Amino acid sequence: MEYMWAPWRLEFILGEKPEHCVLCQKPSENDDETNLILYRGELNFVILNKFPYNPGHLMVAPFRHVASLEGMTDEELHEHFRLVRRSTRALRDVIKPSGFNVGINIGQPAGAGIADHTHTHIVPRWSGDTNFMPVISDTKVLPEGLVSTYCKLKGLI
C-alpha cells in the first residue's frame, strides 16, 4: 500500500474553523489574487488549496452553497466537471505531473474538511512524490510557493 503523507495539513485539521463557509466567503471578497482564485465560471470557480497535498493542488467548487452532488443543478454539475477537465489540462501543461488524484469527499465521515460545500480536489502527482522527508522529519518539501503556482496557472483554466 502506498501512502500520501501531508503532515503540514495538521494546521488545517487542528486549527480553528471559521464560523462561515470559506468556499462561499472567498469568492464574495472579490480579491481573487489574494484568495488564490484562478478562474470564475458562471456557476463554479477554481481555487488553489491553501493547505495542499502537493504543489498545484486545486479545488473546483460551485458558488452556491450546496452539500452534495445530488443537490447541484445539471448546469452546475456540467460546468463543474468541465472545469475539472480544464484544470487538469492546465496543470499538465504548466507543472507537468505524472498523474492526478481527483476526488470528492462528501460529508465529514468521508474526510471532507469543508463538509457542507461540495468541491472536487485535483492533486497533481509525480513518481516518488512521497519520500523520506514527510515520513522521517514530518516535513514536506514544496518546491514552489502558492503565489508562484497561482501566477503560472492564472489565465490558463
N, C-alpha and C positions, 0 to 999 in steps of 0.2 A: 504494500500500500504506500502511495506517495502522499505526503502532507505538504500543504502550503502554509508556511509559518508567517504570521504577521503580528508579532508581539507589540509593535508600536500602536496597533489598533486598540490596545488596552485603554489608552487615554480616552477613546470614544466610548468604549464599553463601560468603564468605571466613572467617566466624567459626568458632571451634572447635565441632565437632559433639559433642554428648553421647554417652556410651557407650550410654546407654539410649534407648529409643523415647519421644520426648516425647508422642506420642499415646496411649501406654499409661500413662506416668507422671502426666500432668496430671490425668486423672480419678481416679486412685488416691489423690491427695493430699487429696481431699475439701475443697478450698478453691476452689470454683467462681468466686467473685468475683475473687480474685487471679489465677486461671488463665484468666479470661475465658470460662468455660464458660457458655453461655447456656441450654442445655437438655440434660437427660438423658432419653433414651428407655430402653426395656428393653435394646436391643442396640446403639444408636448414640448419639452426642452431637453437639452443635453448639457450636463454639468460634470466637471471633474470631481471625483470623490476627494474630499479633504483629508480622509484617512485611508489612503489607497493600499490595496494589497500589492500592487506593482505600479510602476510608472505608467501613466496613461489610463488608469482605472477611471472609466466613465460611468455615468448613470443617465438613463433616459427616463423621464417622468412626465406624467400629464400635469398640466397646470391645475386642473381640477383636483381637489382632494378626494381621492377615491381609494378604497382599501383593497380592492381585488380586481382581477382581470374581468370577472363577470359583471362588475359594476361599471366598467368602461363602455362607452358607446362604440359602435363599429367604427366610426370615424376616428375616435381617439386611438383605438387599437390598431387600425391600419397605419395611421401616421406614426404611432409608437414604434412599430416594428420596421417601418421604412427608415426611421432614424437609427434604430439599432444597426440595420444594414449599412447605412451611410457612415455611421461611426466606425464600424469595423473596417470599412474600406479606407477611411481617412487614417486610422491608426496603422493599418497595414502599409499604407503609402509613406507615412511620416516616421514612425518609430520601428517599423519592420519586425513585428513579433513573429514567433514561430507558430503561434496558435492563440486561441482565446478561450476563456471561460465566460459564458454568457448565461446569466441566471436571474431568477426572480424568487425572492424569499417572501412568501405571503403569510403574514402573521408572525408574532413573536416566537411561538414554538418552532417555526421553520427557520428561525435565525434572522428575521427582519429587525434591523436596528431602528428603522422608521416604519413601524408596523402598520400605521393607518394610511399610508400614502404609497400606493403601488409604484415600483420603479424597477428597472432592469439594469443589472450590473454588467458591464463589459470589461473584463480583466485581461489585458494582454499578457501572454505567457511566452517564455523563452526556455529552451532546453537548459536545465541547470539553474533556473532562477530561484530554486531553493538550495541554499548552500550552508556552509558551516556557520556563517555569521549569525543568522537568527537562531540557529539551534544551540550553538555553544555560548555566544555572548549576548543573546537577547537583543541583537541589533540588526536592523535591516538596512542595507546599503542601497539607497535610491540614487541612481547616477544622475538624476536631473530633478530640479525643483518644480513645484506645481506651476509657477508662473511661466517658466521656460516651456513646459509642456503645453500650457494654455496658448502661448504665443505661436507655437508651431502648428497647433490644431485649429486655431481661430480662423474661421472663413473656409474651412475645408469640409465641414459637415453640412 
